[in-house]
Amino acid sequence: MSAVKAGAEPLAIVFEDDGLVPNNPMPFLVYKGTVDVGKNPEATIEQLFGKNGWGAMWRNGVYDFPHYHATVHEVLGVARGRARVQFGGEHGRALEIAAGDVAILPAGTGHQCLSASDDFSVVGAYPPGPSMDLQRPTPESHAKALKTIPLVAIPATDPVMGKDGPLVRLWTR
């Protein structure tokens, strides 16, 4: 039995560059309640991401300050609990994410945890390529990010649905 609901389609949102957080013209994707996290949630998500070619995994939460990554895309799989996360920077959207949800952030997408349950746990991962960089929304970071973001390769697979997943179809330049 698969840990993923068949035929799952993510919510797709394009966030505009706000002058400090560059975001990305490719859509931010959120799968709601798609992963059956079962008895060992973190391991279930790690196996799913690994099977679909995303690695350099970590377990933690989401930083409580606004930030983005200018050299790499990121996936966040919620293993336990729930949180309210601001995506897309100050002018983006605050979304409730909970166990079984997966958020896929194209390079440059701002994110910040606004509040979380005590048991909130996330598995993060990245497609093959450069290591994660952490950028805060400053004019200097923004200027550099506008040069690096277009160079970040589009992943060959969706971390949830694999080589035929929505990311492969929706992320184009």
Backbone as a printed PyTorch tensor [residue, N CA C, xyz], in Angstrom:
tensor([[[  0.8410,  -1.1980,   0.0000],
         [  0.0000,   0.0000,   0.0000],
         [  0.8770,   1.2500,   0.0000]],

        [[  0.5450,   2.1870,  -0.8570],
         [  1.3030,   3.4220,  -0.9730],
         [  0.9430,   4.3820,   0.1450]],

        [[  1.9220,   5.2000,   0.5310],
         [  1.6910,   6.2190,   1.5550],
         [  1.0130,   7.4570,   0.9710]],

        [[  0.8240,   7.4760,  -0.3670],
         [  0.2840,   8.6520,  -1.0390],
         [ -1.0790,   8.3430,  -1.6400]],

        [[ -2.0180,   9.2650,  -1.4680],
         [ -3.3430,   9.1200,  -2.0720],
         [ -3.2110,   9.2020,  -3.5910]],

        [[ -3.7750,   8.2570,  -4.2910],
         [ -3.7100,   8.2280,  -5.7570],
         [ -4.3630,   9.4610,  -6.3540]],

        [[ -3.7760,   9.9620,  -7.4320],
         [ -4.3680,  11.0830,  -8.1560],
         [ -4.3540,  12.4140,  -7.4360]],

        [[ -3.5280,  12.5310,  -6.3990],
         [ -3.4800,  13.7830,  -5.6310],
         [ -3.0110,  14.9390,  -6.5120]],

        [[ -3.6820,  16.0630,  -6.3920],
         [ -3.3100,  17.2800,  -7.1240],
         [ -3.0330,  18.3790,  -6.1100]],

        [[ -1.9170,  19.0570,  -6.2540],
         [ -1.6040,  20.1270,  -5.3010],
         [ -2.3110,  21.4400,  -5.6330]],

        [[ -2.4630,  22.2630,  -4.6140],
         [ -2.8640,  23.6560,  -4.7890],
         [ -1.6300,  24.3520,  -5.3490]],

        [[ -1.7820,  25.1620,  -6.3830],
         [ -0.6540,  25.8720,  -7.0010],
         [ -0.8670,  27.3790,  -6.8510]],

        [[  0.1380,  28.0550,  -6.2880],
         [  0.0470,  29.4980,  -6.0530],
         [  1.3180,  30.1510,  -6.5770]],

        [[  1.1700,  31.2060,  -7.3680],
         [  2.3270,  31.9750,  -7.8110],
         [  2.3870,  33.2500,  -6.9690]],

        [[  3.5280,  33.4400,  -6.2910],
         [  3.7350,  34.6380,  -5.4790],
         [  4.5750,  35.6260,  -6.2790]],

        [[  4.1920,  36.8970,  -6.2200],
         [  4.9290,  37.9560,  -6.9160],
         [  6.1880,  38.3390,  -6.1290]],

        [[  7.1850,  38.7970,  -6.8340],
         [  8.3770,  39.3890,  -6.2330],
         [  7.9090,  40.6460,  -5.4990]],

        [[  8.2460,  40.7700,  -4.2140],
         [  7.7840,  41.9510,  -3.4640],
         [  8.8900,  42.9810,  -3.2350]],

        [[ 10.0250,  42.7930,  -3.9150],
         [ 11.1310,  43.7290,  -3.7660],
         [ 12.1580,  43.3000,  -2.7280]],

        [[ 11.7530,  42.4360,  -1.7870],
         [ 12.6760,  41.8830,  -0.7940],
         [ 12.7310,  40.3670,  -0.8880]],

        [[ 11.5680,  39.7460,  -1.0590],
         [ 11.4870,  38.2950,  -1.2720],
         [ 11.2300,  38.0930,  -2.7640]],

        [[ 12.1820,  37.4560,  -3.4750],
         [ 12.0270,  37.3450,  -4.9280],
         [ 10.9040,  36.4080,  -5.3670]],

        [[ 10.6330,  35.3630,  -4.5710],
         [  9.6820,  34.3270,  -4.9700],
         [ 10.0960,  33.7390,  -6.3100]],

        [[  9.1790,  33.2240,  -7.0900],
         [  9.5330,  32.5200,  -8.3120],
         [  8.3210,  32.5280,  -9.2350]],

        [[  8.5270,  32.6820, -10.5470],
         [  7.3720,  32.6050, -11.4550],
         [  6.7610,  31.1980, -11.5310]],

        [[  7.5280,  30.1770, -11.0960],
         [  6.9600,  28.8210, -11.0440],
         [  6.1200,  28.7110,  -9.7770]],

        [[  5.0220,  27.9560,  -9.8170],
         [  4.1180,  27.9290,  -8.6660],
         [  4.6500,  27.1740,  -7.4470]],

        [[  4.3460,  27.7270,  -6.2930],
         [  4.4860,  27.0560,  -5.0030],
         [  3.3780,  26.0090,  -4.9940]],

        [[  3.6830,  24.7860,  -4.5670],
         [  2.7000,  23.6980,  -4.5970],
         [  2.4410,  23.1790,  -3.1870]],

        [[  1.1780,  22.9270,  -2.8630],
         [  0.8250,  22.3530,  -1.5570],
         [ -0.1250,  21.1800,  -1.7570]],

        [[  0.3320,  20.0220,  -1.3320],
         [ -0.5330,  18.8370,  -1.2800],
         [ -1.1560,  18.8040,   0.1090]],

        [[ -2.4740,  18.8160,   0.2000],
         [ -3.1700,  18.7830,   1.4890],
         [ -3.6120,  17.3560,   1.8150]],

        [[ -3.1820,  16.8480,   2.9700],
         [ -3.6110,  15.5340,   3.4420],
         [ -3.3090,  14.4020,   2.4750]],

        [[ -2.2310,  14.5020,   1.7510],
         [ -1.9240,  13.5380,   0.6910],
         [ -1.1290,  12.3340,   1.1780]],

        [[ -0.2830,  12.5360,   2.1980],
         [  0.5770,  11.4540,   2.6780],
         [ -0.0370,  10.8230,   3.9230]],

        [[ -0.2000,   9.4910,   3.8990],
         [ -0.6390,   8.7540,   5.0780],
         [  0.6120,   8.5350,   5.9240]],

        [[  0.7840,   9.3720,   6.9520],
         [  2.0230,   9.3400,   7.7160],
         [  2.1630,   8.1270,   8.6280]],

        [[  1.0630,   7.4360,   8.9320],
         [  1.1190,   6.1680,   9.6650],
         [  1.8230,   6.2210,  11.0080]],

        [[  2.4320,   5.0930,  11.3810],
         [  3.0220,   4.9400,  12.7180],
         [  4.4000,   5.5740,  12.8590]],

        [[  5.1140,   5.7430,  11.7480],
         [  6.4540,   6.3340,  11.8030],
         [  6.5130,   7.4660,  10.7810]],

        [[  5.8930,   8.6140,  11.1160],
         [  5.6830,   9.6800,  10.1330],
         [  6.9460,  10.1930,   9.4460]],

        [[  7.9900,  10.4860,  10.2410],
         [  9.2080,  11.0350,   9.6340],
         [  9.8150,  10.0450,   8.6400]],

        [[  9.9140,   8.7830,   9.0320],
         [ 10.4960,   7.7610,   8.1390],
         [  9.6420,   7.5700,   6.8870]],

        [[  8.3290,   7.6280,   7.0380],
         [  7.4340,   7.4870,   5.8830],
         [  7.6970,   8.5880,   4.8700]],

        [[  7.8220,   9.8250,   5.3410],
         [  8.0750,  10.9560,   4.4440],
         [  9.4700,  10.8620,   3.8370]],

        [[ 10.4540,  10.4940,   4.6440],
         [ 11.8230,  10.3430,   4.1300],
         [ 11.8810,   9.2900,   3.0220]],

        [[ 11.1900,   8.1810,   3.2210],
         [ 11.1700,   7.1240,   2.1910],
         [ 10.5180,   7.6310,   0.9150]],

        [[  9.4190,   8.3780,   1.0420],
         [  8.7180,   8.9190,  -0.1130],
         [  9.6200,   9.8760,  -0.8990]],

        [[ 10.2210,  10.8340,  -0.2030],
         [ 11.0860,  11.8020,  -0.8800],
         [ 12.2880,  11.1040,  -1.5150]],

        [[ 12.9020,  10.1830,  -0.7840],
         [ 14.0680,   9.4630,  -1.2910],
         [ 13.7480,   8.6430,  -2.5300]],

        [[ 12.5980,   7.9690,  -2.5030],
         [ 12.1560,   7.1600,  -3.6480],
         [ 11.9860,   8.0240,  -4.8950]],

        [[ 11.6400,   9.2930,  -4.6810],
         [ 11.4030,  10.2030,  -5.8000],
         [ 12.6020,  11.1100,  -6.0980]],

        [[ 13.7840,  10.7400,  -5.5780],
         [ 15.0150,  11.4080,  -5.9590],
         [ 15.3570,  12.6930,  -5.2310]],

        [[ 14.6570,  12.9860,  -4.1370],
         [ 14.9730,  14.1820,  -3.3500],
         [ 15.7340,  13.7300,  -2.1090]],

        [[ 16.8260,  14.4260,  -1.7760],
         [ 17.6740,  14.0030,  -0.6650],
         [ 18.1230,  15.1550,   0.2010]],

        [[ 19.3460,  15.0060,   0.7900],
         [ 19.8970,  15.9840,   1.7410],
         [ 18.8250,  16.3340,   2.7780]],

        [[ 18.1830,  15.2910,   3.3380],
         [ 17.0250,  15.4830,   4.2190],
         [ 17.3990,  15.9180,   5.6230]],

        [[ 16.4560,  16.5590,   6.2650],
         [ 16.5870,  16.9830,   7.6490],
         [ 15.2260,  16.8890,   8.3260]],

        [[ 15.2450,  16.8580,   9.6600],
         [ 14.0270,  16.8650,  10.4810],
         [ 14.0950,  18.0440,  11.4320]],

        [[ 13.0390,  18.8370,  11.4830],
         [ 12.9980,  19.9780,  12.3910],
         [ 11.6320,  20.6220,  12.2810]],

        [[ 11.6030,  21.9520,  12.2530],
         [ 10.3860,  22.7220,  12.0490],
         [ 10.6300,  23.6890,  10.9080]],

        [[  9.9950,  24.8470,  10.9530],
         [ 10.2300,  25.9100,   9.9670],
         [ 10.6800,  27.1300,  10.7690]],

        [[ 11.7680,  27.7600,  10.3230],
         [ 12.2780,  28.9350,  11.0480],
         [ 11.1810,  29.9760,  11.2600]],

        [[ 11.2720,  30.6780,  12.4030],
         [ 10.2570,  31.6770,  12.7460],
         [ 10.6170,  33.0740,  12.2440]],

        [[ 11.5630,  33.1730,  11.3290],
         [ 11.9050,  34.4570,  10.7120],
         [ 11.7750,  34.3010,   9.1940]],

        [[ 11.4660,  35.3960,   8.4830],
         [ 11.3060,  35.2870,   7.0350],
         [ 12.6350,  34.9530,   6.3620]],

        [[ 12.5960,  33.9850,   5.4450],
         [ 13.7900,  33.5730,   4.7220],
         [ 13.3900,  32.8810,   3.4320]],

        [[ 14.3930,  32.6290,   2.5930],
         [ 14.1890,  31.8810,   1.3550],
         [ 15.5280,  31.2760,   0.9450]],

        [[ 15.4800,  30.4310,  -0.0830],
         [ 16.6760,  29.7820,  -0.6050],
         [ 16.8220,  30.1880,  -2.0710]],

        [[ 17.9840,  30.7380,  -2.4370],
         [ 18.1690,  31.3010,  -3.7720],
         [ 18.8960,  30.3680,  -4.7300]],

        [[ 19.3720,  29.2170,  -4.2270],
         [ 20.1460,  28.3090,  -5.0840],
         [ 19.5510,  26.9110,  -5.1730]],

        [[ 18.4050,  26.6990,  -4.5300],
         [ 17.8440,  25.3500,  -4.4710],
         [ 16.3320,  25.4070,  -4.1990]],

        [[ 15.6180,  24.4180,  -4.7320],
         [ 14.2020,  24.2300,  -4.4130],
         [ 14.1350,  23.4270,  -3.1150]],

        [[ 12.9950,  23.4820,  -2.4130],
         [ 12.8600,  22.7770,  -1.1360],
         [ 11.4790,  22.1490,  -1.0350]],

        [[ 11.4230,  20.9780,  -0.3880],
         [ 10.1330,  20.3700,  -0.0760],
         [ 10.0360,  20.2180,   1.4330]],

        [[  8.8490,  20.4880,   1.9740],
         [  8.5730,  20.3620,   3.4000],
         [  7.4220,  19.3880,   3.5750]],

        [[  7.6880,  18.2550,   4.2080],
         [  6.6490,  17.2700,   4.4880],
         [  6.2970,  17.3210,   5.9600]],

        [[  5.0350,  17.5900,   6.2810],
         [  4.6370,  17.6890,   7.6850],
         [  4.3860,  16.2870,   8.2330]],

        [[  5.2230,  15.8960,   9.1880],
         [  5.1310,  14.5630,   9.7780],
         [  4.1500,  14.5250,  10.9530]],

        [[  4.1920,  15.5740,  11.7660],
         [  3.3430,  15.6190,  12.9730],
         [  2.8630,  17.0440,  13.2210]],

        [[  1.7280,  17.1410,  13.9010],
         [  1.2300,  18.4340,  14.3540],
         [  0.7350,  19.3270,  13.2340]],

        [[  0.7270,  20.6140,  13.5320],
         [  0.2320,  21.6110,  12.5690],
         [  0.9280,  22.9370,  12.8210]],

        [[  0.9010,  23.7870,  11.8000],
         [  1.5000,  25.1180,  11.9320],
         [  0.8170,  26.0830,  10.9780]],

        [[  0.9770,  27.3420,  11.2750],
         [  0.5570,  28.4110,  10.3750],
         [  1.8490,  29.0110,   9.8320]],

        [[  2.0220,  28.9160,   8.5210],
         [  3.2590,  29.3660,   7.8830],
         [  2.9270,  30.4270,   6.8390]],

        [[  3.6890,  31.5230,   6.8890],
         [  3.5590,  32.5820,   5.8900],
         [  4.4540,  32.2070,   4.7090]],

        [[  3.8450,  31.9640,   3.5600],
         [  4.5830,  31.6460,   2.3460],
         [  4.5300,  32.8410,   1.4080]],

        [[  5.6100,  33.0740,   0.6560],
         [  5.6230,  34.1420,  -0.3360],
         [  5.9920,  35.5050,   0.1930]],

        [[  6.4940,  35.5710,   1.4300],
         [  6.8780,  36.8530,   2.0030],
         [  5.7020,  37.5850,   2.6290]],

        [[  5.9580,  38.8070,   3.0310],
         [  4.9750,  39.6200,   3.7470],
         [  3.6580,  39.7660,   2.9750]],

        [[  3.7310,  39.8000,   1.6370],
         [  2.5320,  39.9740,   0.8130],
         [  2.0220,  38.6600,   0.2330]],

        [[  2.5280,  37.5330,   0.7640],
         [  2.1060,  36.2170,   0.2920],
         [  0.8380,  35.7490,   0.9930]],

        [[  0.8440,  34.4890,   1.4380],
         [ -0.3340,  33.9140,   2.1110],
         [  0.0830,  33.1030,   3.3150]],

        [[ -0.6640,  33.2510,   4.3960],
         [ -0.4750,  32.4030,   5.5700],
         [ -1.3620,  31.1820,   5.3890]],

        [[ -0.7580,  30.0050,   5.4660],
         [ -1.4960,  28.7560,   5.2830],
         [ -1.3360,  27.8570,   6.4980]],

        [[ -2.4070,  27.1580,   6.8230],
         [ -2.3510,  26.1240,   7.8590],
         [ -1.8360,  24.8610,   7.1790]],

        [[ -0.7530,  24.2950,   7.7200],
         [ -0.2750,  23.0140,   7.2180],
         [ -0.2930,  22.0320,   8.3780]],

        [[ -0.5970,  20.7660,   8.0730],
         [ -0.7640,  19.7650,   9.1190],
         [ -0.2010,  18.4250,   8.6500]],

        [[ -0.0890,  17.4920,   9.5860],
         [  0.4510,  16.1650,   9.2890],
         [ -0.1970,  15.5990,   8.0200]],

        [[  0.6450,  15.1290,   7.1080],
         [  0.1710,  14.5840,   5.8380],
         [  0.2160,  15.5710,   4.6900]],

        [[  0.4840,  16.8600,   4.9970],
         [  0.6000,  17.8900,   3.9540],
         [  2.0470,  17.9810,   3.4790]],

        [[  2.2140,  18.3800,   2.2300],
         [  3.5480,  18.5930,   1.6680],
         [  3.5380,  19.9130,   0.9130]],

        [[  4.5270,  20.7740,   1.2050],
         [  4.6860,  22.0490,   0.5070],
         [  5.9710,  21.9960,  -0.3070]],

        [[  5.8790,  22.3700,  -1.5860],
         [  7.0490,  22.3720,  -2.4630],
         [  7.3230,  23.8150,  -2.8630]],

        [[  8.5010,  24.3040,  -2.4820],
         [  8.8580,  25.7020,  -2.6620],
         [  9.8990,  25.8530,  -3.7680]],

        [[  9.5210,  26.4700,  -4.8930],
         [ 10.5540,  26.7530,  -5.8860],
         [ 11.5490,  27.7670,  -5.3000]],

        [[ 12.7920,  27.7090,  -5.7510],
         [ 13.8350,  28.6070,  -5.2420],
         [ 13.3190,  30.0410,  -5.1840]],

        [[ 13.6070,  30.7100,  -4.0690],
         [ 13.2170,  32.1030,  -3.8930],
         [ 11.9300,  32.3110,  -3.1340]],

        [[ 11.1840,  31.2360,  -2.8620],
         [  9.8920,  31.3610,  -2.1730],
         [ 10.1000,  31.6400,  -0.6900]],

        [[  9.5860,  32.7730,  -0.2400],
         [  9.6960,  33.1330,   1.1660],
         [  8.8640,  32.2150,   2.0420]],

        [[  9.3600,  31.9560,   3.2600],
         [  8.5890,  31.1920,   4.2380],
         [  9.0320,  31.5480,   5.6530]],

        [[  8.0510,  31.4790,   6.5620],
         [  8.2520,  31.8350,   7.9640],
         [  7.1500,  31.1920,   8.7940]],

        [[  7.5300,  30.4830,   9.8520],
         [  6.5380,  29.8930,  10.7540],
         [  5.9770,  30.9940,  11.6510]],

        [[  4.6590,  31.1340,  11.6480],
         [  3.9880,  32.1270,  12.4880],
         [  3.5750,  31.5260,  13.8250]],

        [[  3.1480,  30.2700,  13.8130],
         [  2.7820,  29.5560,  15.0330],
         [  2.7610,  28.0670,  14.7240]],

        [[  2.9690,  27.2510,  15.7610],
         [  2.9900,  25.8000,  15.5490],
         [  2.5780,  25.0760,  16.8180]],

        [[  2.0070,  23.8780,  16.6430],
         [  1.6880,  23.0250,  17.7850],
         [  3.0100,  22.5210,  18.3760]],

        [[  2.9770,  22.1050,  19.6360],
         [  4.1910,  21.6350,  20.3150],
         [  4.8080,  20.4230,  19.6330]],

        [[  3.9840,  19.6270,  18.9610],
         [  4.4960,  18.4020,  18.3220],
         [  4.8120,  18.5870,  16.8340]],

        [[  4.8000,  19.8310,  16.3440],
         [  5.0460,  20.1010,  14.9210],
         [  6.4100,  19.5560,  14.5060]],

        [[  6.4080,  18.7390,  13.4590],
         [  7.6390,  18.1370,  12.9490],
         [  7.5860,  18.0950,  11.4290]],

        [[  8.6700,  18.5420,  10.8100],
         [  8.7690,  18.6170,   9.3570],
         [  9.9770,  17.8190,   8.8860]],

        [[  9.8300,  17.1610,   7.7430],
         [ 10.9690,  16.5810,   7.0340],
         [ 11.1850,  17.4640,   5.8160]],

        [[ 12.3930,  17.9990,   5.6840],
         [ 12.7440,  18.8080,   4.5260],
         [ 13.6820,  18.0360,   3.6230]],

        [[ 13.6730,  18.3730,   2.3260],
         [ 14.5710,  17.7240,   1.3710],
         [ 14.7590,  18.6230,   0.1590]],

        [[ 15.7480,  18.2600,  -0.6520],
         [ 16.1120,  19.0500,  -1.8260],
         [ 16.3670,  18.1280,  -3.0060]],

        [[ 16.1140,  18.6090,  -4.2260],
         [ 16.4660,  17.7970,  -5.3920],
         [ 17.9920,  17.7950,  -5.5620]],

        [[ 18.5310,  16.9030,  -6.3800],
         [ 19.9770,  16.9070,  -6.5950],
         [ 20.4420,  18.2760,  -7.0880]],

        [[ 21.6050,  18.6960,  -6.6040],
         [ 22.1440,  19.9910,  -7.0070],
         [ 22.8760,  20.6540,  -5.8660]],

        [[ 22.9580,  21.9870,  -5.9010],
         [ 23.6980,  22.7110,  -4.8610],
         [ 23.0880,  22.5030,  -3.4770]],

        [[ 23.8970,  22.7520,  -2.4580],
         [ 23.3750,  22.6430,  -1.0980],
         [ 22.5120,  23.8640,  -0.7710]],

        [[ 21.7510,  23.7240,   0.2990],
         [ 20.8150,  24.7600,   0.7200],
         [ 21.5670,  26.0220,   1.1370]],

        [[ 21.0480,  27.1610,   0.7430],
         [ 21.5420,  28.4510,   1.2090],
         [ 20.3980,  29.1230,   1.9520]],

        [[ 20.7090,  29.9550,   2.9010],
         [ 19.6740,  30.6400,   3.6770],
         [ 19.8090,  32.1370,   3.4440]],

        [[ 18.7510,  32.7490,   2.9230],
         [ 18.7580,  34.1840,   2.6430],
         [ 17.6480,  34.8650,   3.4330]],

        [[ 17.9880,  35.9860,   4.0200],
         [ 16.9730,  36.8270,   4.6570],
         [ 16.5750,  37.9110,   3.6590]],

        [[ 15.3460,  38.4210,   3.7770],
         [ 14.8820,  39.4220,   2.8130],
         [ 15.5260,  40.7940,   3.0070]],

        [[ 16.6350,  41.0250,   2.3160],
         [ 17.3100,  42.3250,   2.3120],
         [ 17.4750,  42.7410,   0.8500]],

        [[ 17.6580,  44.0270,   0.5870],
         [ 17.8800,  44.4590,  -0.8030],
         [ 19.1020,  43.7710,  -1.4330]],

        [[ 20.1690,  43.5620,  -0.6520],
         [ 21.3810,  42.9240,  -1.1720],
         [ 21.1230,  41.4580,  -1.5420]],

        [[ 20.4720,  40.7190,  -0.6470],
         [ 20.1470,  39.3070,  -0.9200],
         [ 19.2330,  39.1960,  -2.1400]],

        [[ 18.2760,  40.0920,  -2.2260],
         [ 17.3120,  40.0910,  -3.3260],
         [ 18.0350,  40.2750,  -4.6570]],

        [[ 18.9360,  41.2280,  -4.7280],
         [ 19.6700,  41.5050,  -5.9680],
         [ 20.4710,  40.2720,  -6.4110]],

        [[ 21.1370,  39.6110,  -5.4610],
         [ 21.9060,  38.3960,  -5.7840],
         [ 20.9730,  37.2690,  -6.2220]],

        [[ 19.8560,  37.1090,  -5.5100],
         [ 18.9190,  36.0220,  -5.7910],
         [ 18.3250,  36.1220,  -7.1920]],

        [[ 18.1020,  37.3360,  -7.6690],
         [ 17.5460,  37.5010,  -9.0160],
         [ 18.4920,  36.9220, -10.0750]],

        [[ 19.7800,  36.8350,  -9.7570],
         [ 20.7550,  36.2410, -10.6850],
         [ 20.8260,  34.7150, -10.5400]],

        [[ 20.6950,  34.2010,  -9.3160],
         [ 20.8610,  32.7540,  -9.0950],
         [ 19.5880,  31.9390,  -9.3360]],

        [[ 18.4330,  32.4820,  -8.9920],
         [ 17.1810,  31.7090,  -9.0990],
         [ 16.9290,  31.1680, -10.5130]],

        [[ 17.1110,  31.9690, -11.5770],
         [ 16.8550,  31.4200, -12.9190],
         [ 17.8080,  30.2870, -13.3150]],

        [[ 18.9280,  30.1450, -12.5940],
         [ 19.9060,  29.0990, -12.9070],
         [ 19.6120,  27.7780, -12.1980]],

        [[ 18.6690,  27.7830, -11.2450],
         [ 18.3600,  26.5620, -10.4900],
         [ 17.5960,  25.6000, -11.4100]],

        [[ 18.1490,  24.4110, -11.5620],
         [ 17.5520,  23.4180, -12.4670],
         [ 16.1690,  22.9930, -11.9870]],

        [[ 15.2750,  22.7530, -12.9360],
         [ 13.9570,  22.2150, -12.6010],
         [ 14.1450,  20.7300, -12.2780]],

        [[ 13.6260,  20.2600, -11.1450],
         [ 13.8050,  18.8510, -10.7740],
         [ 13.1870,  17.8970, -11.8020]],

        [[ 13.7800,  16.7230, -11.9050],
         [ 13.2760,  15.7050, -12.8280],
         [ 12.0370,  15.0070, -12.2820]],

        [[ 11.8100,  15.1310, -10.9630],
         [ 10.6910,  14.4350, -10.3320],
         [  9.9720,  15.3310,  -9.3340]],

        [[  8.7100,  15.0260,  -9.1280],
         [  7.9040,  15.6150,  -8.0660],
         [  8.2360,  14.8000,  -6.8100]],

        [[  8.5430,  15.4260,  -5.6660],
         [  8.9340,  14.6540,  -4.4880],
         [  7.8200,  13.7780,  -3.9200]],

        [[  6.5810,  14.0430,  -4.2910],
         [  5.4380,  13.2580,  -3.7970],
         [  4.9790,  12.2310,  -4.8310]],

        [[  4.8280,  12.6650,  -6.0810],
         [  4.2140,  11.8140,  -7.1130],
         [  5.2000,  11.2750,  -8.1560]],

        [[  6.4980,  11.6010,  -8.0220],
         [  7.5010,  11.0220,  -8.9000],
         [  7.6240,  11.6830, -10.2660]],

        [[  8.1150,  10.8890, -11.2380],
         [  8.4740,  11.4510, -12.5550],
         [  7.2760,  11.9220, -13.3660]],

        [[  6.0890,  11.4670, -13.0450],
         [  4.8920,  11.9100, -13.7630],
         [  4.0330,  12.8540, -12.9190]],

        [[  4.6000,  13.3630, -11.8420],
         [  3.8420,  14.2050, -10.9110],
         [  3.5950,  15.6150, -11.4180]],

        [[  2.6870,  16.3280, -10.7480],
         [  2.3050,  17.6770, -11.1490],
         [  3.4730,  18.6650, -11.2660]],

        [[  4.4730,  18.5700, -10.3960],
         [  5.6010,  19.4940, -10.4710],
         [  6.2270,  19.4590, -11.8610]],

        [[  6.4140,  18.2620, -12.4030],
         [  7.0500,  18.1020, -13.7140],
         [  6.2430,  18.8240, -14.8000]],

        [[  4.9360,  18.8110, -14.6480],
         [  4.0360,  19.4610, -15.6030],
         [  3.9260,  20.9710, -15.3710]],

        [[  3.9190,  21.3940, -14.1040],
         [  3.6350,  22.7870, -13.7490],
         [  4.8620,  23.6990, -13.6980]],

        [[  6.0450,  23.1120, -13.4590],
         [  7.2480,  23.9280, -13.3670],
         [  7.9360,  23.9770, -14.7170]],

        [[  7.7610,  25.0780, -15.4040],
         [  8.4190,  25.3020, -16.6970],
         [  8.9420,  26.7190, -16.7110]],

        [[  9.8840,  26.9710, -17.5770],
         [ 10.4380,  28.3390, -17.6990],
         [  9.9260,  28.9680, -18.9720]]])
